[in-house]
């Protein structure tokens, strides 16, 4: 998982560097959606799994470090995707940011209580407010 995340990160970084350095569009544009969407999925999914509490067996230092790294990665991808119009990378990062936030809410909520119905109700309220 770490190797696939590292290789996806290197490919995305190389693509961003080539595009910002002014490489002619016809060389790298055919690979744009594959690199930004598929590479983003591989990268964010690997970090999403690694940032889970169940992957680290608790709230230890590696858990905090991978969550901080995931947050930094998501924010950086959203910002770079918005500024330099990498639409696929930005949209993929937004989807994984929402999933990651819901998972962190799940982890924190079930540390306090075991009431599944209130958890589901709060998720539905959040989705109802977000849909407006």
C-alpha positions as a LaTeX table, in Angstrom:
\begin{tabular}{lrrr}
\hline
Residue & $x$ (\AA) & $y$ (\AA) & $z$ (\AA) \\
\hline
Unk1 & 0.00 & 0.00 & 0.00 \\
Unk2 & 2.84 & 2.38 & 0.81 \\
Unk3 & 4.56 & 1.57 & $-2.49$ \\
Unk4 & 1.41 & 2.23 & $-4.51$ \\
Unk5 & 0.77 & 5.49 & $-2.63$ \\
Unk6 & 4.35 & 6.61 & $-3.22$ \\
Unk7 & 4.27 & 5.76 & $-6.92$ \\
Unk8 & 0.89 & 7.50 & $-7.39$ \\
Unk9 & 2.26 & 10.56 & $-5.58$ \\
Unk10 & 5.36 & 10.62 & $-7.79$ \\
Unk11 & 3.32 & 10.31 & $-10.99$ \\
Unk12 & 0.90 & 13.09 & $-9.95$ \\
Unk13 & 3.78 & 15.34 & $-8.86$ \\
Unk14 & 5.64 & 14.74 & $-12.13$ \\
Unk15 & 2.49 & 15.52 & $-14.13$ \\
Unk16 & 1.91 & 18.76 & $-12.20$ \\
Unk17 & 5.55 & 19.81 & $-12.62$ \\
Unk18 & 5.51 & 19.07 & $-16.36$ \\
Unk19 & 2.29 & 20.98 & $-16.87$ \\
Unk20 & 3.46 & 24.00 & $-14.88$ \\
Unk21 & 6.84 & 24.07 & $-16.66$ \\
Unk22 & 5.12 & 24.58 & $-19.98$ \\
Unk23 & 5.49 & 21.23 & $-21.69$ \\
Unk24 & 3.36 & 21.32 & $-24.86$ \\
Unk25 & $-0.22$ & 20.34 & $-24.22$ \\
Unk26 & $-0.42$ & 17.53 & $-26.76$ \\
Unk27 & 2.31 & 15.55 & $-24.95$ \\
Unk28 & 0.67 & 15.27 & $-21.54$ \\
Unk29 & $-3.01$ & 16.12 & $-22.07$ \\
Unk30 & $-4.07$ & 12.58 & $-23.13$ \\
Unk31 & $-2.95$ & 11.31 & $-19.73$ \\
Unk32 & $-4.60$ & 14.07 & $-17.69$ \\
Unk33 & $-7.74$ & 12.31 & $-16.55$ \\
Unk34 & $-5.99$ & 8.99 & $-15.93$ \\
Unk35 & $-3.27$ & 10.58 & $-13.82$ \\
Unk36 & $-5.49$ & 12.97 & $-11.89$ \\
Unk37 & $-8.47$ & 10.69 & $-11.26$ \\
Unk38 & $-7.00$ & 7.19 & $-11.13$ \\
Unk39 & $-3.76$ & 8.31 & $-9.53$ \\
Unk40 & $-5.71$ & 10.40 & $-7.05$ \\
Unk41 & $-7.92$ & 7.42 & $-6.20$ \\
Unk42 & $-4.91$ & 5.20 & $-5.55$ \\
Unk43 & $-3.17$ & 7.86 & $-3.46$ \\
Unk44 & $-6.15$ & 8.97 & $-1.39$ \\
Unk45 & $-7.48$ & 5.44 & $-0.85$ \\
Unk46 & $-4.10$ & 4.26 & 0.44 \\
Unk47 & $-3.82$ & 7.20 & 2.81 \\
Unk48 & $-7.45$ & 6.82 & 3.87 \\
Unk49 & $-6.79$ & 3.23 & 4.90 \\
Unk50 & $-3.55$ & 4.15 & 6.64 \\
Unk51 & $-5.21$ & 7.00 & 8.55 \\
Unk52 & $-7.90$ & 4.75 & 10.03 \\
Unk53 & $-7.94$ & 4.06 & 13.75 \\
Unk54 & $-8.51$ & 0.38 & 13.03 \\
Unk55 & $-5.35$ & 0.21 & 10.92 \\
Unk56 & $-3.19$ & 1.45 & 13.83 \\
Unk57 & $-5.02$ & $-0.16$ & 16.79 \\
Unk58 & $-5.69$ & 3.06 & 18.68 \\
Unk59 & $-4.70$ & 6.68 & 18.95 \\
Unk60 & $-0.91$ & 6.31 & 18.85 \\
Unk61 & 1.63 & 8.60 & 17.20 \\
Unk62 & 1.52 & 6.96 & 13.76 \\
Unk63 & $-2.25$ & 7.46 & 13.71 \\
Unk64 & $-1.89$ & 11.18 & 14.32 \\
Unk65 & 0.94 & 11.50 & 11.81 \\
Unk66 & $-0.93$ & 9.74 & 9.00 \\
Unk67 & $-4.07$ & 11.78 & 9.70 \\
Unk68 & $-2.07$ & 15.01 & 9.57 \\
Unk69 & $-0.47$ & 13.82 & 6.34 \\
Unk70 & $-3.87$ & 12.89 & 4.87 \\
Unk71 & $-5.28$ & 16.31 & 5.77 \\
Unk72 & $-2.26$ & 18.05 & 4.25 \\
Unk73 & $-2.50$ & 15.92 & 1.11 \\
Unk74 & $-6.23$ & 16.60 & 0.67 \\
Unk75 & $-5.92$ & 20.35 & 1.23 \\
Unk76 & $-2.91$ & 20.62 & $-1.06$ \\
Unk77 & $-4.67$ & 18.67 & $-3.81$ \\
Unk78 & $-7.80$ & 20.80 & $-3.53$ \\
Unk79 & $-5.80$ & 24.05 & $-3.58$ \\
Unk80 & $-3.52$ & 23.03 & $-6.46$ \\
Unk81 & $-6.45$ & 21.59 & $-8.37$ \\
Unk82 & $-8.43$ & 24.80 & $-7.93$ \\
Unk83 & $-5.63$ & 27.22 & $-8.76$ \\
Unk84 & $-4.15$ & 25.42 & $-11.76$ \\
Unk85 & $-7.42$ & 23.86 & $-13.02$ \\
Unk86 & $-6.66$ & 20.20 & $-12.37$ \\
Unk87 & $-10.36$ & 19.44 & $-12.18$ \\
Unk88 & $-10.06$ & 15.67 & $-11.82$ \\
Unk89 & $-7.57$ & 15.92 & $-8.96$ \\
Unk90 & $-9.64$ & 18.56 & $-7.16$ \\
Unk91 & $-12.90$ & 16.61 & $-7.45$ \\
Unk92 & $-11.30$ & 13.37 & $-6.34$ \\
Unk93 & $-9.74$ & 15.12 & $-3.34$ \\
Unk94 & $-13.10$ & 16.68 & $-2.38$ \\
Unk95 & $-14.81$ & 13.27 & $-2.46$ \\
Unk96 & $-12.14$ & 11.67 & $-0.30$ \\
Unk97 & $-12.16$ & 14.66 & 2.07 \\
Unk98 & $-15.88$ & 14.17 & 2.71 \\
Unk99 & $-15.43$ & 10.42 & 3.24 \\
Unk100 & $-12.45$ & 11.06 & 5.54 \\
Unk101 & $-14.38$ & 13.61 & 7.63 \\
Unk102 & $-17.29$ & 11.18 & 8.04 \\
Unk103 & $-14.89$ & 8.44 & 9.12 \\
Unk104 & $-13.19$ & 10.70 & 11.67 \\
Unk105 & $-16.62$ & 11.63 & 13.04 \\
Unk106 & $-17.41$ & 7.90 & 13.25 \\
Unk107 & $-14.19$ & 7.17 & 15.13 \\
Unk108 & $-14.66$ & 10.03 & 17.61 \\
Unk109 & $-18.37$ & 9.36 & 18.12 \\
Unk110 & $-17.97$ & 5.69 & 18.98 \\
Unk111 & $-15.19$ & 6.49 & 21.43 \\
Unk112 & $-17.80$ & 8.36 & 23.49 \\
Unk113 & $-20.92$ & 6.24 & 23.08 \\
Unk114 & $-22.31$ & 3.18 & 21.31 \\
Unk115 & $-25.66$ & 4.63 & 20.24 \\
Unk116 & $-25.90$ & 3.78 & 16.53 \\
Unk117 & $-29.25$ & 5.48 & 16.01 \\
Unk118 & $-28.09$ & 8.92 & 17.07 \\
Unk119 & $-25.02$ & 8.50 & 14.88 \\
Unk120 & $-27.19$ & 7.68 & 11.86 \\
Unk121 & $-29.51$ & 10.56 & 12.65 \\
Unk122 & $-26.64$ & 13.06 & 12.84 \\
Unk123 & $-25.24$ & 11.77 & 9.53 \\
Unk124 & $-28.67$ & 12.19 & 7.90 \\
Unk125 & $-28.99$ & 15.72 & 9.33 \\
Unk126 & $-25.53$ & 16.57 & 8.00 \\
Unk127 & $-26.43$ & 15.23 & 4.55 \\
Unk128 & $-29.76$ & 17.09 & 4.60 \\
Unk129 & $-28.03$ & 20.38 & 5.44 \\
Unk130 & $-25.30$ & 19.73 & 2.86 \\
Unk131 & $-27.88$ & 19.08 & 0.15 \\
Unk132 & $-29.31$ & 22.58 & 0.60 \\
\hline
\end{tabular}
